[in-house]
């Protein structure tokens, strides 16, 4: 049975999902009617996936955390390999300029979605072995490396949105682990430097795409 905190968290998640479905319906009514002659086309599809998500969430709540922690590392490795394989032309399916999926026809699987779950489990296991974050090099360098690895692979697709969601999730987890704010300043400076590098390299990447295409 869910305890009080788990029930509260579940209710909050359900409310957010319902609001999200309504927002999808509200923002897509005109386009859905123009393209499919159905005002509720995108909202109904989103609602179906939300129901599937609720079922998966309920099934996941039955899994033993002890067993889950025991497989966190191998799950992370598999998902990381999937992020590498999806970048290979012929294996990864390209849609709207992003090579982010495996699949055939309309059946597609996005490995970055599984990677987000995998890195949350792996970093949670890493942090759970430390009662509190005490030393930056000892306790946080490893999670920072995992985040940088995942974020870099996801950007190569490119899928900036999924990368940001993954990074924010890990930041919240590290905050919950009672990490000193000074550590976030260091990581933030590294993040700003990396973002600056991406911005500076954008003209080169655009020029390369123009030359090779």
Protein Blocks (a to p, Z undefined) as FASTA:
>chain_A
ZZfklmmmmmmmmmmmmmmmmmmmmmmmmmmmmmnopaklmmmmmmmmmmmmmmmmmmmm
mpcfklmmmmmmmmmmmmmmmmmmmmpghjacceehiafbgcehjbccdfklmmmmmmmm
mmmmmmmmpmbafbfklmmmmmmmmmmmmmmmmmmmpcfklmmmmmmmmmmmmmmnopaf
klmmmmmmmmmmmmmmmmmmmmmmmmmmmmmZZ
